[in-house]
Amino acid sequence: QLQLVESGGGLVQPGGSLRLSCGASGFTLDSYIIGWFRQAPGKEREGVSCISSTYGSTSYADSVKGRFTISRDNTKKTVYLQMNSLKPEDTAVYYCAAGDFEVKPNGELEGYVEVWGQGTLVTVSS
């Protein structure tokens, strides 16, 4: 069974940092593009970032560019999302996903997702 499990969410003050982790079981990450998506209350899910399987090429939505960094460690079957300078508008459930896709600068997903994680809640509030 293919599974992705996120961890690292929580409550943080504006301007703070969090690192999310996405672990895989039942498959190896190195054959997939891995991405992070988020869904805020009352809003549609949007793409945040993704990282390619072969060369580690990355893409980011404009809303997080310069603040968030995605990375992967295929030996540990884990992908990370380092989130700095967090804002209240970053509050959302964050999901990781595996497939063949790209996150466009406007946050749209182009391609398909094969596996979704269950999500982890990030709350940015004072």
C-alpha positions as CSV (number, residue, x, y, z in Angstrom):
1,Q,0.0,0.0,0.0
2,L,1.4,3.4,-1.0
3,Q,1.3,5.9,1.8
4,L,2.6,9.4,2.5
5,V,2.6,10.6,6.1
6,E,3.1,14.3,7.0
7,S,4.4,15.6,10.3
8,G,5.7,18.8,11.8
9,G,2.6,21.0,11.8
10,G,1.5,23.1,14.7
11,L,0.9,26.6,16.1
12,V,3.5,29.2,15.4
13,Q,3.6,33.0,15.7
14,P,3.7,35.3,12.7
15,G,7.3,35.6,11.5
16,G,8.2,32.2,12.9
17,S,9.3,29.0,11.2
18,L,8.3,25.3,10.9
19,R,9.6,22.4,9.0
20,L,7.2,19.8,7.6
21,S,8.2,16.3,6.8
22,C,6.7,13.9,4.4
23,G,7.6,10.2,4.7
24,A,6.8,7.5,2.3
25,S,5.9,3.8,2.9
26,G,5.2,1.1,0.4
27,F,7.2,2.8,-2.4
28,T,10.4,4.7,-3.0
29,L,10.3,8.5,-3.5
30,D,13.0,8.6,-6.2
31,S,10.6,7.7,-9.0
32,Y,8.1,10.5,-8.2
33,I,7.8,14.2,-8.2
34,I,6.9,15.2,-4.7
35,G,4.9,18.3,-3.9
36,W,3.3,20.2,-1.1
37,F,-0.2,21.6,-1.3
38,R,-2.4,23.4,1.2
39,Q,-6.0,24.1,1.9
40,A,-7.2,26.9,4.1
41,P,-10.7,27.0,5.6
42,G,-13.3,27.8,3.0
43,K,-10.7,27.8,0.1
44,E,-9.7,25.5,-2.6
45,R,-6.5,23.4,-2.3
46,E,-3.6,25.1,-3.9
47,G,-0.1,24.1,-4.8
48,V,2.8,25.3,-2.7
49,S,5.9,23.7,-4.1
50,C,7.3,20.6,-5.8
51,I,10.6,18.9,-6.3
52,S,11.6,16.6,-9.2
53,S,12.8,13.1,-8.8
54,T,16.0,13.1,-10.8
55,Y,17.8,16.5,-10.5
56,G,15.9,17.9,-7.5
57,S,14.6,20.8,-9.6
58,T,12.1,22.9,-7.6
59,S,9.2,25.1,-8.2
60,Y,7.2,27.4,-5.9
61,A,4.0,29.3,-5.9
62,D,4.5,33.0,-5.9
63,S,2.8,33.3,-2.5
64,V,5.6,31.4,-0.8
65,K,8.6,32.0,-3.0
66,G,11.6,33.2,-1.0
67,R,10.1,32.0,2.3
68,F,9.6,28.3,1.8
69,T,12.2,25.7,0.7
70,I,11.5,22.2,-0.4
71,S,14.1,19.5,-0.2
72,R,14.3,15.7,-0.4
73,D,16.4,12.9,1.0
74,N,15.7,9.8,-1.1
75,T,17.8,7.6,1.2
76,K,15.4,8.5,4.1
77,K,12.4,8.4,1.8
78,T,11.5,11.9,3.2
79,V,10.7,15.3,1.7
80,Y,10.8,18.4,3.7
81,L,9.2,21.8,3.5
82,Q,11.1,24.5,5.5
83,M,8.7,27.4,6.1
84,N,10.2,30.7,7.3
85,S,8.7,34.2,7.8
86,L,5.3,32.6,8.3
87,K,2.2,34.8,7.9
88,P,-1.4,34.3,9.2
89,E,-2.5,33.6,5.6
90,D,-0.2,30.6,5.5
91,T,-2.6,28.9,8.0
92,A,-3.9,25.7,6.3
93,V,-3.8,22.0,6.2
94,Y,-0.7,21.0,4.4
95,Y,-0.6,17.9,2.2
96,C,2.2,16.2,0.5
97,A,1.6,14.3,-2.7
98,A,3.5,12.1,-5.1
99,G,3.0,11.8,-8.9
100,D,4.0,13.5,-12.1
101,F,3.1,17.1,-11.9
102,E,4.2,20.7,-11.6
103,V,3.1,23.5,-9.3
104,K,2.7,26.6,-11.3
105,P,3.6,30.1,-9.9
106,N,-0.1,30.8,-9.4
107,G,-0.5,27.6,-7.3
108,E,-2.3,25.6,-9.9
109,L,-1.5,21.9,-10.3
110,E,-0.5,20.7,-13.8
111,G,-0.3,16.9,-14.2
112,Y,-1.6,14.2,-11.9
113,V,-1.2,13.1,-8.3
114,E,-1.0,9.4,-7.6
115,V,-0.8,9.4,-3.8
116,W,-1.9,12.0,-1.2
117,G,-1.0,12.3,2.4
118,Q,-3.6,12.8,5.1
119,G,-2.5,16.4,5.9
120,T,-1.0,18.3,8.8
121,L,-2.4,21.5,10.2
122,V,-0.3,24.6,10.3
123,T,-1.7,27.6,12.3
124,V,0.0,30.9,12.2
125,S,-1.4,33.2,14.9
126,S,-0.3,35.4,17.8
